[in-house]
Amino acid sequence: KFRAGNYTSSELECGKVGMIRKHKSEEVPLYADFSDAILQFSEAGKIPGELVVEYELLGQKRTSISQVIIPVYNRNQVRWTDNSVIASYISSSSQEVLELSKYLVGIARSHLRSGLNRNMQFAMYLYEGVRLAGIECSADPSTPYIPSHVDPTVLDYIQYPFQTLMYKTGDDDDIGILYLALLESVGIKTAYIPMNDDFVVVIDLGITAEKAASLFDGYDRLMVVDGEAWLPVAMSTLREGFVNSWYKAVVSVQQATVAGEDLNFVNLEEAWQSYPPAGFSSGENISVKPVEGDVTASVETDVARYITAEFGPQIAAVQARIKAEGASAELYNNLGLLYVRAGMYSSAIPVYEKSAELGSAAAMNNLGNIAMLQKRYEDAKAWYEKALKLEPDNKSAQKGLNRVLGEMEK
């Protein structure tokens, strides 16, 4: 067994040997159940430990205790012998992380577009918030991420999230650790890929690949893992914003795949099973809050670029069909649905109205839904009633009418 005073949480049993014969030897690897006290080491040092060997000799039980000195690295130092070890630095419950994520998500909640993916929108606000807080991605001069993370013999210096917030700078992996912690703190599952030339954070969109097909122009800019849709974001291009970093990650992953590189997709939830987060925090008040208007403006730009790239081709395709095949309630309704998913309600309304004129109860119901969202209750009521007049058994329209009547009674 091994113990080291208050630096270990228990006297951990390292192994058992059935018998050691005369003039023979056995090797047993030593393991330690270190406590949080080990995080006191901000510099390299040493701690006293004890190796406890309980054995039986000639029928008598005996105990031998040997004093050992254990070298301890700086709490920020680690070897990349296992890419999952980085998970221990990613704590989503530290005071500094929670304060920043709560602030940024509070801004996001006031501007969320109902038709777009919630996780992606939160991810945009968190990424742009970090960038606009003045945090910069820069290589560590002593142990840069490139090439330290590909050499397991090198002791790399890894920052905890609070340190990146405090220093306002960090290497690719440091920025990634902070971003992962922020995402996890708001309930978004994540993964990461330590690439040769970048650190990529992968965001679980919380939807199936099938569902993602209606929000993206194919899967070229997504990763599909076990049928679920994930979105990769590069950390090296933090200063260029969310969308550019997303596209950069896509290109990097695609090029690495074509080149036959072994991409290590580390699911954070799984990595935490072996390397639980240390939860180390400064305990100090680190105020890092970008201007709300700046964050909102940056995310609106991101959303506009996303809509143009992902919905633009789909919208153009439906418009081309209308031109080639002629006007139909179904095509106008499909076009309106694309506009709604993109959050473009002002564009959706006239399209749905054309579909409604052609006798589409679905379009009437959708117009009622938009009016309901915009709190135009009289208009919503009128559209739901028109849909029900056309289709008395339309459950969606009846449900909408009941809801709007309830709102009008308040």
KALIN-V35744 format. One record per residue. RES is the residue in one letter. SS is DSSP state (alpha for helix, beta for strand, coil for the rest). D_CENTER is the distance of its C-alpha to the mean C-alpha in Angstrom with 2 decimals. Layout:
RES;SS;D_CENTER / RES;SS;D_CENTER
This chain:
K;coil;39.48 / F;beta;37.78 / R;beta;37.41 / A;coil;36.98 / G;alpha;37.93 / N;alpha;35.21 / Y;alpha;32.82 / T;beta;32.45 / S;coil;31.61 / S;coil;34.12 / E;coil;36.80 / L;beta;34.87 / E;coil;36.92 / C;coil;36.29 / G;coil;38.65 / K;coil;42.09 / V;coil;45.06 / G;coil;47.84 / M;coil;50.68 / I;coil;51.43 / R;coil;54.86 / K;coil;57.25 / H;coil;56.43 / K;coil;53.03 / S;coil;49.48 / E;coil;46.00 / E;coil;42.59 / V;coil;39.81 / P;coil;36.35 / L;coil;35.52 / Y;coil;32.35 / A;coil;31.56 / D;coil;29.74 / F;beta;28.85 / S;coil;28.29 / D;alpha;26.29 / A;alpha;29.52 / I;alpha;28.67 / L;alpha;26.14 / Q;alpha;29.27 / F;coil;29.77 / S;coil;28.70 / E;coil;31.13 / A;coil;32.43 / G;beta;34.99 / K;beta;36.70 / I;beta;37.06 / P;beta;39.97 / G;beta;39.38 / E;beta;41.65 / L;beta;42.01 / V;beta;43.72 / V;beta;45.65 / E;beta;47.37 / Y;beta;50.01 / E;beta;53.34 / L;beta;56.42 / L;coil;59.76 / G;coil;58.73 / Q;beta;57.58 / K;beta;54.01 / R;beta;53.03 / T;beta;50.12 / S;beta;49.49 / I;beta;47.23 / S;beta;46.41 / Q;beta;44.96 / V;beta;42.16 / I;beta;40.36 / I;beta;36.65 / P;beta;35.13 / V;beta;31.79 / Y;coil;29.42 / N;coil;27.84 / R;coil;24.76 / N;coil;22.73 / Q;beta;24.23 / V;beta;23.04 / R;coil;24.07 / W;coil;21.74 / T;coil;23.74 / D;coil;20.68 / N;alpha;17.27 / S;alpha;15.80 / V;alpha;17.61 / I;alpha;14.98 / A;alpha;13.07 / S;alpha;15.97 / Y;alpha;15.08 / I;coil;11.65 / S;coil;12.91 / S;coil;11.12 / S;coil;14.69 / S;coil;16.46 / Q;alpha;18.50 / E;alpha;17.40 / V;alpha;13.63 / L;alpha;14.57 / E;alpha;17.13 / L;alpha;15.07 / S;alpha;12.17 / K;alpha;15.08 / Y;alpha;16.94 / L;alpha;14.45 / V;alpha;13.41 / G;alpha;17.17 / I;alpha;17.85 / A;alpha;15.44 / R;alpha;17.13 / S;coil;20.41 / H;coil;19.54 / L;coil;17.39 / R;coil;19.02 / S;coil;19.74 / G;coil;19.95 / L;coil;16.53 / N;coil;13.22 / R;alpha;11.95 / N;alpha;8.17 / M;alpha;8.91 / Q;alpha;11.24 / F;alpha;9.30 / A;alpha;6.86 / M;alpha;10.37 / Y;alpha;11.90 / L;alpha;9.71 / Y;alpha;10.14 / E;alpha;13.73 / G;alpha;14.35 / V;alpha;13.76 / R;alpha;15.98 / L;alpha;18.58 / A;coil;18.82 / G;coil;20.65 / I;coil;18.34 / E;beta;19.23 / C;beta;18.19 / S;coil;21.41 / A;coil;22.63 / D;coil;23.98 / P;coil;27.73 / S;coil;28.56 / T;coil;25.76 / P;coil;23.69 / Y;alpha;20.55 / I;alpha;22.70 / P;alpha;24.70 / S;alpha;24.10 / H;coil;21.19 / V;coil;23.42 / D;coil;26.37 / P;coil;26.28 / T;coil;29.46 / V;coil;27.94 / L;coil;26.75 / D;beta;23.66 / Y;beta;22.80 / I;coil;19.25 / Q;coil;18.40 / Y;coil;16.89 / P;alpha;14.57 / F;alpha;17.74 / Q;alpha;19.68 / T;alpha;17.54 / L;alpha;17.89 / M;alpha;21.55 / Y;alpha;22.45 / K;coil;20.44 / T;beta;20.02 / G;beta;18.47 / D;coil;18.29 / D;alpha;15.57 / D;alpha;14.18 / D;alpha;14.73 / I;alpha;12.71 / G;alpha;9.82 / I;alpha;10.39 / L;alpha;10.54 / Y;alpha;7.39 / L;alpha;5.51 / A;alpha;8.11 / L;alpha;7.82 / L;alpha;4.54 / E;alpha;6.19 / S;alpha;9.35 / V;coil;9.13 / G;coil;8.58 / I;coil;5.29 / K;coil;5.31 / T;beta;3.93 / A;beta;6.84 / Y;beta;8.76 / I;beta;12.14 / P;beta;14.77 / M;coil;16.97 / N;coil;20.51 / D;coil;20.09 / D;coil;16.44 / F;beta;13.19 / V;beta;10.52 / V;beta;6.75 / V;beta;5.97 / I;beta;3.83 / D;beta;6.11 / L;beta;8.36 / G;beta;10.29 / I;beta;13.42 / T;beta;15.86 / A;alpha;16.82 / E;alpha;20.01 / K;alpha;18.51 / A;alpha;16.43 / A;coil;19.86 / S;coil;20.92 / L;coil;18.15 / F;coil;18.19 / D;coil;21.28 / G;coil;20.92 / Y;coil;18.31 / D;coil;19.05 / R;coil;15.90 / L;coil;13.60 / M;beta;13.17 / V;beta;14.70 / V;beta;14.23 / D;coil;16.76 / G;coil;17.23 / E;beta;13.67 / A;beta;12.06 / W;beta;8.98 / L;beta;8.61 / P;beta;8.97 / V;beta;9.23 / A;beta;11.95 / M;coil;12.40 / S;coil;16.19 / T;coil;16.61 / L;alpha;15.05 / R;alpha;18.45 / E;alpha;18.47 / G;coil;15.70 / F;alpha;12.71 / V;alpha;14.80 / N;alpha;16.73 / S;alpha;13.83 / W;alpha;12.42 / Y;alpha;16.03 / K;alpha;16.59 / A;alpha;13.90 / V;alpha;15.48 / V;alpha;18.89 / S;alpha;18.17 / V;alpha;16.88 / Q;alpha;19.84 / Q;alpha;22.31 / A;alpha;21.36 / T;alpha;21.73 / V;alpha;25.07 / A;coil;26.21 / G;coil;25.70 / E;coil;23.32 / D;coil;21.74 / L;coil;17.98 / N;coil;16.41 / F;beta;13.21 / V;beta;12.10 / N;beta;10.35 / L;alpha;9.35 / E;alpha;11.06 / E;alpha;14.01 / A;alpha;14.22 / W;alpha;14.55 / Q;alpha;17.63 / S;alpha;19.41 / Y;coil;17.95 / P;coil;17.17 / P;coil;15.78 / A;coil;18.82 / G;coil;17.91 / F;coil;20.14 / S;coil;20.65 / S;coil;23.36 / G;coil;24.66 / E;coil;25.54 / N;coil;24.80 / I;coil;22.53 / S;coil;22.41 / V;coil;19.96 / K;coil;19.96 / P;coil;20.20 / V;coil;22.66 / E;alpha;21.43 / G;alpha;23.42 / D;alpha;22.01 / V;alpha;18.37 / T;alpha;19.50 / A;alpha;21.60 / S;alpha;18.97 / V;alpha;16.55 / E;alpha;19.68 / T;alpha;20.41 / D;alpha;17.01 / V;alpha;17.62 / A;alpha;21.17 / R;alpha;20.35 / Y;alpha;17.93 / I;alpha;20.74 / T;alpha;23.37 / A;alpha;21.72 / E;alpha;20.46 / F;coil;23.07 / G;alpha;25.89 / P;alpha;27.09 / Q;alpha;27.01 / I;alpha;28.90 / A;alpha;31.36 / A;alpha;32.00 / V;alpha;32.95 / Q;alpha;35.07 / A;alpha;36.83 / R;alpha;37.65 / I;alpha;39.09 / K;alpha;41.22 / A;alpha;42.36 / E;alpha;42.83 / G;coil;43.74 / A;coil;42.36 / S;coil;41.27 / A;alpha;39.63 / E;alpha;37.06 / L;alpha;36.00 / Y;alpha;35.89 / N;alpha;33.82 / N;alpha;31.34 / L;alpha;31.18 / G;alpha;30.70 / L;alpha;27.81 / L;alpha;26.01 / Y;alpha;26.71 / V;alpha;25.42 / R;alpha;22.10 / A;coil;21.84 / G;coil;22.78 / M;coil;26.13 / Y;alpha;28.41 / S;alpha;31.35 / S;alpha;31.47 / A;alpha;31.03 / I;alpha;33.93 / P;alpha;36.82 / V;alpha;35.62 / Y;alpha;35.46 / E;alpha;38.86 / K;alpha;40.35 / S;alpha;39.05 / A;alpha;40.50 / E;alpha;43.80 / L;coil;43.90 / G;coil;43.69 / S;coil;40.03 / A;alpha;39.36 / A;alpha;35.66 / A;alpha;35.68 / M;alpha;37.58 / N;alpha;35.07 / N;alpha;32.19 / L;alpha;34.21 / G;alpha;34.62 / N;alpha;30.88 / I;alpha;30.32 / A;alpha;33.24 / M;alpha;31.88 / L;alpha;28.54 / Q;coil;30.64 / K;coil;32.91 / R;coil;35.93 / Y;alpha;37.21 / E;alpha;40.68 / D;alpha;39.37 / A;alpha;36.89 / K;alpha;39.81 / A;alpha;41.99 / W;alpha;39.56 / Y;alpha;38.88 / E;alpha;42.65 / K;alpha;43.31 / A;alpha;40.89 / L;alpha;42.61 / K;alpha;46.02 / L;alpha;45.14 / E;coil;43.38 / P;coil;44.49 / D;coil;42.32 / N;coil;39.03 / K;alpha;36.89 / S;alpha;33.99 / A;alpha;36.47 / Q;alpha;38.20 / K;alpha;35.03 / G;alpha;34.22 / L;alpha;37.80 / N;alpha;37.72 / R;alpha;34.59 / V;alpha;36.09 / L;alpha;39.41 / G;alpha;37.71 / E;alpha;36.15 / M;alpha;39.57 / E;alpha;41.28 / K;coil;39.20
